[in-house]
Amino acid sequence: MIEGRVGRKAPRPFFLLRLVCSKSMKIDFIEGAKVREAGVRVGSQRNLTTVARGWVLKGVLAAMALQLGACTDARVRVDVQRLKTDLEDARGFQAEQTAKISSLENDVRRLSGRVDEIEFQQNQRFGSALNTIKGDLTSLRRRIPPPAIVPVVELEADEDALLSLPGELAAPMSEALAGVRDGNFGKALESLDQAMGPAFEANWVAGVIFWKAVSLEGMNNPRGAIEQYLALSSQYPTSERMPTVLLRQASVFVRLGDKRAARAALNKLISDHPRSAQANPARQKIKELGR
């Protein structure tokens, strides 16, 4: 056994190894603690640096946001001002166009009034000339005698009355009377049918019925003529044309061979209209029927 210093035993190898290991561990622990402390200090410094950098970054971002907001507000104000200017320009243009349109409308009204005035003057001139021509034609036509079966006095009276009739009645009646004068009784009946509607409004139905009866006589349709004469006598007994109606009615009855009915019509004529121009011819016919 190896001996050390006096009075002490020599250490055992195992003990020496343990002692060395324990001292080494202490040293390691102490060194580790120092390293950890230094690490904490470094980490703390790093954390502080990171936090500082974060605040700086936030400040920069806030400054940039403020600057961007200011720029945006300025741009918005510029855009709003530009829009206001454009709107004012548009309103001014609209007002100008409205004034021009109003001026054009006034010009159109003025021209329309002038055109109407010219048309009225022309219509008066042409209307007067046309009426003159129509009057001349009527005069020429009257020189042509109608067929013997047509009552001339009544025809001329109604031709003169055409000028006082309303237009919707005067046109078909003019055609009808022209057909009667020319002996075209079929055409006259067609025109008289067209005139019947307006005749109701103008209180001229008796005249239409009368000329229907005359036209049917001219077409050698005595029964149809009698129907019209009887309708006229029953519906318009106070018509100024009733003496002529009764006299012609009696003549148609004679052609049909009904002397009794003819005599009754003549007696009614003499009784109701003794002073009429048709009363003396009626008396003469009664005498002829008595033979």
C-alpha positions in Angstrom: 0.0 0.0 0.0 1.4 3.3 -0.9 1.5 5.8 1.8 1.3 9.6 1.5 2.1 12.2 4.0 2.8 11.3 7.6 -0.2 10.4 9.6 -2.4 10.0 6.7 -3.3 6.9 4.7 -2.8 7.0 1.1 -6.0 7.7 -0.8 -7.6 4.9 -2.5 -7.9 5.1 -6.3 -11.7 4.9 -6.3 -11.9 7.8 -3.8 -9.5 9.8 -5.9 -11.6 9.2 -9.0 -14.8 10.2 -7.2 -13.1 13.3 -5.8 -12.0 14.3 -9.2 -15.4 13.7 -10.7 -17.1 15.7 -8.0 -14.8 18.7 -8.4 -15.2 18.4 -12.1 -19.0 18.5 -11.8 -18.9 21.5 -9.5 -16.7 23.2 -12.0 -19.1 22.3 -14.7 -22.1 23.4 -12.7 -20.4 26.7 -11.9 -19.4 27.2 -15.5 -22.9 26.3 -16.7 -24.4 28.8 -14.3 -22.2 31.5 -15.6 -23.0 30.6 -19.1 -26.7 30.6 -18.4 -26.4 33.9 -16.6 -24.6 35.3 -19.6 -27.2 33.8 -21.9 -30.0 35.4 -19.9 -28.3 38.7 -20.2 -27.8 38.2 -23.9 -31.4 37.0 -24.3 -32.7 40.0 -22.3 -30.7 42.3 -24.5 -32.0 40.6 -27.6 -35.6 40.9 -26.3 -35.1 44.5 -25.6 -33.7 45.1 -29.0 -36.6 43.2 -30.6 -39.2 45.2 -28.7 -37.4 48.4 -29.6 -37.4 47.4 -33.2 -41.1 46.6 -33.0 -42.0 50.0 -31.6 -39.9 51.7 -34.2 -41.6 49.7 -36.9 -45.0 50.6 -35.5 -44.1 54.2 -35.4 -42.9 54.1 -39.0 -46.0 52.4 -40.1 -48.2 54.9 -38.2 -46.3 57.8 -39.8 -46.7 56.2 -43.2 -50.5 55.6 -42.5 -50.9 59.3 -41.5 -49.0 60.4 -44.6 -51.1 58.0 -46.8 -54.3 59.2 -45.1 -53.3 62.8 -45.7 -52.5 62.0 -49.4 -55.8 60.1 -49.7 -57.8 63.0 -48.2 -56.1 65.4 -50.5 -56.9 63.2 -53.5 -60.5 62.8 -52.4 -60.9 66.5 -52.0 -59.4 67.1 -55.5 -61.7 64.5 -57.0 -64.7 66.0 -55.2 -63.8 69.4 -56.4 -63.4 68.1 -59.9 -66.8 66.4 -59.8 -68.4 69.6 -58.5 -66.8 71.5 -61.4 -68.0 68.9 -63.9 -71.5 69.0 -62.5 -71.6 72.8 -62.7 -70.4 72.6 -66.3 -73.1 70.0 -67.1 -75.8 72.1 -65.5 -74.7 75.1 -67.4 -74.7 73.1 -70.6 -78.1 71.7 -69.8 -79.5 75.2 -69.2 -78.0 76.4 -72.4 -79.5 73.5 -74.3 -82.9 74.0 -72.6 -82.9 77.6 -73.7 -82.1 76.6 -77.2 -84.8 74.0 -77.3 -87.3 76.6 -75.9 -86.3 79.0 -78.6 -86.7 76.3 -81.3 -90.1 75.4 -79.9 -91.2 79.0 -80.1 -90.0 79.2 -83.7 -91.9 76.0 -84.5 -95.1 77.4 -82.9 -94.6 80.6 -84.8 -94.1 78.7 -88.1 -97.0 76.4 -87.4 -99.2 79.4 -86.8 -98.0 81.0 -90.0 -98.7 77.8 -91.9 -102.2 77.5 -90.4 -102.9 81.1 -91.4 -101.7 80.5 -94.9 -103.7 77.3 -95.2 -106.8 79.1 -93.8 -106.4 81.9 -96.4 -105.8 79.3 -99.2 -108.8 77.3 -98.1 -110.9 80.4 -98.1 -109.8 81.2 -101.6 -110.1 77.7 -102.9 -113.3 77.2 -100.9 -114.8 80.2 -102.5 -113.7 79.2 -105.9 -114.9 75.7 -105.3 -118.2 76.9 -104.2 -118.5 79.0 -107.2 -117.6 76.1 -109.5 -120.1 73.9 -107.6 -122.8 76.6 -108.1 -122.0 76.8 -111.8 -122.2 73.0 -112.1 -125.5 73.0 -110.2 -126.9 75.7 -112.5 -125.8 73.7 -115.6 -127.2 70.5 -114.2 -130.5 72.2 -113.5 -130.8 73.1 -117.2 -131.0 69.3 -117.9 -134.6 68.3 -117.1 -135.0 65.3 -114.9 -137.2 62.3 -115.9 -140.9 63.0 -116.0 -141.6 61.0 -112.9 -139.4 63.3 -110.7 -141.1 66.3 -109.1 -139.0 69.3 -110.3 -140.1 71.8 -107.7 -139.2 69.6 -104.8 -135.9 68.6 -106.5 -134.7 72.1 -107.0 -135.8 73.1 -103.5 -133.7 70.3 -101.9 -130.7 71.1 -104.2 -130.8 74.6 -102.9 -131.0 73.3 -99.3 -127.8 71.3 -99.7 -125.7 74.3 -98.8 -127.3 74.5 -95.3 -126.9 70.9 -94.5 -124.1 69.5 -92.3 -121.2 68.0 -94.3 -121.8 64.4 -93.3 -125.4 64.7 -94.7 -124.8 67.1 -97.6 -122.3 64.8 -99.3 -124.5 61.7 -99.7 -127.6 63.8 -100.3 -125.8 65.6 -103.1 -125.0 62.3 -104.7 -128.5 61.1 -104.3 -130.2 64.2 -105.8 -127.7 64.1 -108.7 -128.7 60.5 -109.3 -132.4 61.4 -109.2 -131.9 64.2 -111.7 -129.9 62.0 -114.0 -132.4 59.2 -113.8 -129.8 56.9 -112.1 -132.2 55.8 -109.4 -130.2 52.8 -108.2 -127.2 55.1 -107.4 -129.6 57.5 -105.7 -131.0 54.7 -103.4 -127.4 53.8 -102.4 -126.6 57.4 -101.5 -129.9 57.7 -99.6 -129.1 54.7 -97.5 -125.8 56.3 -96.5 -127.6 59.6 -95.7 -130.1 58.0 -93.4 -127.8 58.0 -90.3 -126.8 61.6 -90.5 -130.4 62.6 -91.4 -131.6 61.5 -87.9 -129.2 64.0 -86.3 -130.1 66.7 -88.7 -133.9 66.1 -88.5 -134.0 65.5 -92.2 -135.3 61.9 -92.3 -138.6 62.9 -94.0 -136.6 64.2 -97.0 -134.6 61.0 -97.3 -137.7 58.8 -97.2 -139.4 61.0 -99.8 -136.6 60.6 -102.3 -136.5 56.9 -101.6 -140.1 56.6 -102.6 -139.5 58.7 -105.8 -136.5 56.6 -106.7 -138.5 53.4 -106.3 -141.2 54.9 -108.5 -138.5 55.6 -111.1 -137.3 52.0 -110.9 -140.9 50.8 -111.5 -141.3 49.4 -108.0 -144.8 50.8 -107.0 -145.2 48.6 -104.0 -141.9 49.7 -102.6 -142.8 53.3 -103.3 -146.2 52.9 -101.5 -144.4 51.5 -98.4 -142.2 54.6 -98.3 -145.0 57.0 -98.8 -147.1 55.3 -96.1 -144.1 55.4 -93.7 -143.7 59.1 -94.4 -147.4 59.8 -93.8 -147.5 58.0 -90.5 -144.2 59.1 -89.1 -144.2 62.7 -90.3 -147.8 63.8 -90.8 -147.0 67.5 -90.3 -144.3 67.6 -92.9 -144.6 70.5 -95.3 -144.2 68.0 -98.1 -147.3 66.0 -97.1 -149.6 67.4 -99.9 -147.1 66.2 -102.5 -146.7 62.8 -100.7 -150.5 62.2 -100.7 -150.9 63.2 -104.4 -148.0 60.9 -105.5 -149.3 58.2 -103.2 -152.7 58.4 -105.0 -151.0 58.2 -108.4 -149.2 55.0 -107.3 -152.4 53.4 -106.1 -154.0 54.1 -109.5 -151.1 52.3 -111.2 -151.6 49.4 -108.9 -155.4 49.4 -109.8 -156.5 50.3 -106.3 -158.9 53.3 -107.0 -160.5 53.2 -103.6 -157.1 53.7 -101.8 -156.3 56.4 -104.4 -159.5 58.3 -103.7 -159.0 58.1 -100.0 -155.5 59.6 -100.3 -156.9 62.4 -102.5 -159.7 63.2 -100.1 -157.3 63.4 -97.2 -155.2 65.8 -99.2 -158.1 68.1 -99.9 -159.4 67.8 -96.3 -156.1 68.4 -94.5 -154.5 70.8 -97.0 -157.3 72.6 -98.9 -155.2 75.7 -99.8 -152.2 73.8 -101.0 -151.0 73.9 -104.6 -151.8 70.2 -104.8 -155.5 70.5 -103.7 -156.8 71.5 -107.2 -155.0 68.6 -109.0 -156.4 66.3 -106.3 -160.0 67.4 -107.0 -159.4 66.9 -110.8 -158.1 63.3 -110.2 -161.1 62.5 -108.0 -163.3 63.5 -110.9 -161.3 61.3 -113.2 -161.6 58.3 -110.9 -165.4 58.8 -110.7 -165.8 58.2 -114.4 
